[in-house]
């Protein structure tokens, strides 16, 4: 059995939505100090819809694939739906990740939530703080 699914390999070799959105109105960056992965998600949101999304990821193939898949899963979606994206959904869409690489899908979820939180903060939109990870007190060193 292969360590990585064909879907993971495809998103690693041909990542979708790579780059920077110069006009992003929401940016989220997270990292894992233990493995060195860093993800930055850029969102362009209009009328509560994610019109465009890009990412920059410094990390392993699983981190790149997780970023790519996560951006595909939220593009064109309302913020309310994007906020429900879980790391489990990212891993399932990738047809699985090895157990020691599941943290990559967690980072993708957290980067998206951080970008949405940034959008809310920039726009002065009130939000439920419980929807966002409390990364000052998390156990995996995401750094936001």
Rosetta silent file (secondary structure, phi, psi, omega in degrees, C-alpha in Angstrom):
SEQUENCE: XXXXXXXXXXXXXXXXXXXXXXXXXXXXXXXXXXXXXXXXXXXXXXXXXXXXXXXXXXXXXXXXXXXXXXXXXXXXXXXXXXXXXXXXXXXXXXXXXXXXXXXXXXXXXXXXXXXXXXXXXXXXXXXXXXXXXXXXXXXXXXXX
SCORE:     score description
SCORE:     0.000 S_00000001
   1 L     0.000  134.959 -179.769    0.000    0.000    0.000 S_00000001
   2 L   -71.152  147.385  178.603    1.315    3.442   -0.933 S_00000001
   3 L   -66.471  -36.638 -178.126    2.072    5.909    1.824 S_00000001
   4 L  -121.879  142.222  178.075    0.209    8.686   -0.030 S_00000001
   5 L   -71.348  163.995  175.646   -2.963    8.535   -2.104 S_00000001
   6 H   -61.367  -33.511  179.886   -3.003    9.591   -5.737 S_00000001
   7 H   -66.760  -43.224  176.251   -5.060   12.632   -4.673 S_00000001
   8 H   -59.904  -47.176 -178.598   -2.382   13.732   -2.205 S_00000001
   9 H   -62.999  -38.326  178.883    0.292   13.271   -4.851 S_00000001
  10 H   -64.890  -45.063  179.955   -1.735   15.205   -7.419 S_00000001
  11 H   -70.897  -24.336  174.246   -2.271   18.166   -5.066 S_00000001
  12 H   -75.550  -46.706 -177.416    1.426   18.075   -4.144 S_00000001
  13 H   -74.567  -32.616 -176.214    2.647   17.923   -7.741 S_00000001
  14 L  -131.302   63.168 -176.123   -0.040   20.258   -9.142 S_00000001
  15 L   -62.935  141.790  178.245   -1.176   22.461   -6.268 S_00000001
  16 L   -94.682  148.805  171.656   -4.220   24.605   -6.888 S_00000001
  17 L    63.644   34.393  178.112   -4.537   28.262   -5.879 S_00000001
  18 E   -79.709  139.691  173.408   -0.845   28.862   -5.165 S_00000001
  19 L   133.030 -165.962 -176.835    0.295   32.443   -4.763 S_00000001
  20 L  -118.663  138.669  170.940   -0.501   35.747   -3.133 S_00000001
  21 L   -99.717  107.852 -178.433   -3.668   37.817   -3.397 S_00000001
  22 L   -62.763  -30.487 -178.134   -2.465   41.410   -3.362 S_00000001
  23 L  -101.158   25.136 -179.388   -6.022   42.630   -2.673 S_00000001
  24 L   -60.449  138.465  174.977   -6.746   40.061    0.052 S_00000001
  25 L  -110.939   11.318  172.281   -9.078   41.295    2.737 S_00000001
  26 E  -155.032  126.262  179.744   -8.322   38.353    5.023 S_00000001
  27 E  -133.516  131.632  177.399   -4.931   36.730    5.647 S_00000001
  28 E  -128.360  134.413  177.351   -4.172   33.907    8.045 S_00000001
  29 E  -129.172  131.995  176.295   -0.803   32.443    8.887 S_00000001
  30 E  -136.283  159.789  178.532   -0.125   29.438   11.062 S_00000001
  31 E  -151.865  161.046  177.480    2.882   27.268   11.672 S_00000001
  32 L  -119.743  108.922 -176.821    3.983   24.169   13.491 S_00000001
  33 L   -62.095  -28.667 -176.953    7.227   24.702   15.375 S_00000001
  34 L   -69.924  -39.533 -175.875    7.807   20.947   15.705 S_00000001
  35 L  -109.479  -13.685  177.643    7.890   20.180   11.978 S_00000001
  36 L    88.539    1.966  179.070    8.583   23.630   10.514 S_00000001
  37 L   -71.082  137.032  175.652    5.490   23.826    8.284 S_00000001
  38 E  -132.603  129.806  178.370    4.149   27.343    7.704 S_00000001
  39 E  -123.178  137.301  172.536    0.902   28.125    5.868 S_00000001
  40 E  -127.676  125.257  179.433   -0.446   31.479    4.781 S_00000001
  41 E  -111.331  132.516  177.290   -3.963   31.706    3.347 S_00000001
  42 E  -113.035  131.537  179.327   -5.175   34.795    1.458 S_00000001
  43 E  -120.992  141.753  168.032   -8.904   35.429    1.017 S_00000001
  44 E  -116.504  110.566 -174.172  -10.835   37.834   -1.165 S_00000001
  45 E  -113.060  130.736  175.227  -14.302   38.009    0.353 S_00000001
  46 E  -134.440  129.228  179.150  -17.277   39.822   -1.159 S_00000001
  47 L    52.042   42.549  179.312  -20.796   39.713    0.286 S_00000001
  48 L    64.521   18.551  177.132  -19.749   36.953    2.704 S_00000001
  49 E  -116.453  137.204  176.117  -18.602   34.722   -0.191 S_00000001
  50 E   -79.138   99.532 -177.489  -14.999   33.621   -0.723 S_00000001
  51 E   -76.197  -34.946  178.567  -14.514   34.919   -4.256 S_00000001
  52 E  -150.461  153.540 -179.678  -10.844   33.973   -4.436 S_00000001
  53 E  -150.111  137.454  176.203   -8.314   32.187   -2.276 S_00000001
  54 E  -135.837  163.364  177.301   -4.570   31.624   -2.586 S_00000001
  55 E  -143.523  154.274  167.487   -1.952   30.051   -0.380 S_00000001
  56 E  -126.562  128.602  179.455    1.743   29.991    0.288 S_00000001
  57 E  -133.331  129.479  171.301    3.067   26.982    2.169 S_00000001
  58 E  -108.015  109.352 -178.366    6.571   26.221    3.300 S_00000001
  59 L   171.526 -165.159 -176.239    6.585   22.609    4.278 S_00000001
  60 L   -75.732  174.660  179.154    6.331   18.983    3.328 S_00000001
  61 H   -59.553  -37.213  178.594    4.248   17.462    0.540 S_00000001
  62 H   -67.222  -35.367  177.715    1.358   16.762    2.915 S_00000001
  63 H   -67.272  -43.000  178.935    1.297   20.414    3.992 S_00000001
  64 H   -65.384  -46.090  179.191    1.220   21.590    0.378 S_00000001
  65 H   -62.754  -40.369  179.325   -1.475   19.057   -0.559 S_00000001
  66 H   -65.002  -42.217  177.317   -3.557   19.990    2.501 S_00000001
  67 H   -62.228  -46.461 -179.315   -3.327   23.698    1.652 S_00000001
  68 H   -60.725  -49.330 -178.649   -4.264   23.053   -1.958 S_00000001
  69 H   -64.570  -42.915 -179.056   -7.236   20.844   -1.106 S_00000001
  70 H   -60.385  -41.484  179.434   -8.489   23.180    1.623 S_00000001
  71 H   -65.645  -37.175  177.237   -8.509   26.135   -0.772 S_00000001
  72 H   -64.177  -36.862 -176.724  -10.443   24.090   -3.316 S_00000001
  73 H   -72.589  -22.822 -177.990  -13.003   23.137   -0.666 S_00000001
  74 H  -106.600  -14.672 -177.218  -13.749   26.750    0.353 S_00000001
  75 L   -61.263  127.466  179.481  -13.479   28.641   -2.935 S_00000001
  76 L    82.915    1.127 -176.017  -16.838   30.151   -3.875 S_00000001
  77 L   -95.996  154.082  172.493  -18.383   29.186   -0.532 S_00000001
  78 E   -67.925  154.011 -179.895  -20.071   31.425    2.042 S_00000001
  79 H   -57.553  -38.315 -179.270  -17.998   32.198    5.129 S_00000001
  80 H   -59.030  -36.336  178.554  -20.435   30.270    7.286 S_00000001
  81 H   -75.650  -40.942  179.612  -19.679   27.121    5.292 S_00000001
  82 H   -61.601  -34.492  179.695  -15.913   27.734    5.188 S_00000001
  83 L   -68.037  -18.035  179.328  -15.919   28.025    8.978 S_00000001
  84 L   -90.036   -5.458  179.186  -17.283   24.485    9.236 S_00000001
  85 L   -63.031  129.441  179.757  -14.371   22.983    7.278 S_00000001
  86 L  -112.739  160.865  175.179  -12.525   20.533    9.487 S_00000001
  87 H   -62.055  -32.461  178.365   -9.125   18.953    9.227 S_00000001
  88 H   -62.860  -41.202  178.792  -10.945   15.625    8.974 S_00000001
  89 H   -65.039  -38.409  177.641  -12.790   16.847    5.859 S_00000001
  90 H   -63.990  -48.141 -179.848   -9.490   17.974    4.307 S_00000001
  91 H   -62.149  -41.270  178.506   -7.855   14.612    5.045 S_00000001
  92 H   -64.823  -41.035  178.985  -10.880   12.721    3.695 S_00000001
  93 H   -64.307  -28.097  176.504  -10.917   14.801    0.505 S_00000001
  94 L   -84.151    2.692 -177.780   -7.250   13.876    0.068 S_00000001
  95 L    63.127   35.895  174.070   -8.237   10.202    0.485 S_00000001
  96 L    99.085  151.382  172.481   -6.266   10.017    3.707 S_00000001
  97 L  -132.728  148.275  174.509   -2.992   11.144    5.202 S_00000001
  98 L   -58.667  148.812 -176.678   -0.535    9.070    7.205 S_00000001
  99 H   -53.023  -39.183 -177.537   -1.140    9.484   10.957 S_00000001
 100 H   -76.715   -0.638  177.963    2.132   11.355   11.416 S_00000001
 101 H  -116.182    2.796  179.884    1.031   13.886    8.749 S_00000001
 102 H   -61.500  -26.309  178.288   -2.490   14.641   10.018 S_00000001
 103 H   -59.711  -24.022  179.063   -1.178   17.827   11.638 S_00000001
 104 H   -66.331  -39.796  177.742   -0.902   19.247    8.098 S_00000001
 105 H   -70.251  -31.201  175.517   -4.669   19.090    7.647 S_00000001
 106 H   -64.179  -43.761  178.527   -5.053   20.723   11.076 S_00000001
 107 H   -61.310  -39.707  179.290   -2.847   23.595    9.930 S_00000001
 108 H   -62.182  -45.786  177.333   -4.958   24.049    6.796 S_00000001
 109 H   -59.321  -46.480 -176.813   -8.147   24.291    8.866 S_00000001
 110 H   -68.043  -35.241  178.910   -6.519   26.737   11.275 S_00000001
 111 H   -65.702  -40.015  177.994   -5.052   28.922    8.507 S_00000001
 112 H   -64.868  -45.765  179.396   -8.488   29.308    6.928 S_00000001
 113 H   -63.623  -38.410  178.168  -10.064   30.183   10.261 S_00000001
 114 H   -64.476  -37.980  179.168   -7.259   32.660   10.977 S_00000001
 115 H   -68.678  -39.670  177.736   -7.848   34.330    7.594 S_00000001
 116 H   -66.664  -41.827  176.960  -11.593   34.588    8.223 S_00000001
 117 H   -60.782  -41.935  177.783  -10.947   35.997   11.697 S_00000001
 118 H   -60.596  -42.412  176.721   -8.578   38.546   10.136 S_00000001
 119 H   -59.578  -47.734  178.459  -11.307   39.531    7.676 S_00000001
 120 H   -59.496  -45.090 -179.712  -13.793   40.008   10.523 S_00000001
 121 H   -62.754  -46.721  179.926  -11.257   42.049   12.504 S_00000001
 122 H   -62.846  -35.932 -175.266  -10.346   44.264    9.525 S_00000001
 123 H   -88.926   -5.983 -178.141  -14.002   44.787    8.646 S_00000001
 124 L    68.454   31.137 -179.446  -15.156   45.445   12.194 S_00000001
 125 L   -94.011  127.130  177.907  -17.569   42.527   12.031 S_00000001
 126 L   -68.799  147.009 -179.949  -18.572   40.988   15.352 S_00000001
 127 L  -150.157  164.309  177.581  -18.066   37.230   15.611 S_00000001
 128 L   -83.181  110.644 -176.690  -18.278   34.330   18.006 S_00000001
 129 H   -61.419  -22.410 -179.707  -14.749   33.926   19.390 S_00000001
 130 H   -70.442  -12.681  178.830  -15.388   30.247   20.107 S_00000001
 131 H   -76.389  -10.558 -172.829  -15.339   29.578   16.329 S_00000001
 132 L  -119.624  143.322 -179.095  -11.616   30.260   16.215 S_00000001
 133 L   -64.590  142.996  176.107   -8.717   28.342   17.751 S_00000001
 134 L   -91.666   80.674 -170.474   -7.112   29.891   20.794 S_00000001
 135 L   -71.968  -12.320  174.584   -3.606   29.474   19.438 S_00000001
 136 L   -68.756  -21.787 -176.018   -1.946   31.234   22.324 S_00000001
 137 L  -121.435   12.583 -178.776   -2.839   28.172   24.380 S_00000001
 138 L   -77.683  167.306 -175.911   -2.809   25.339   21.849 S_00000001
 139 L  -102.071    6.977 -179.210   -0.498   22.359   22.129 S_00000001
 140 L  -120.839   12.773  167.974    0.877   22.252   18.610 S_00000001
 141 L    65.700   42.785 -177.009    2.610   25.619   18.329 S_00000001
 142 L   -69.902  -24.060  168.696    0.687   27.181   15.454 S_00000001
 143 L    83.932   10.565  176.910    2.081   30.564   16.412 S_00000001
 144 L  -103.183    0.000    0.000   -0.813   32.942   15.760 S_00000001
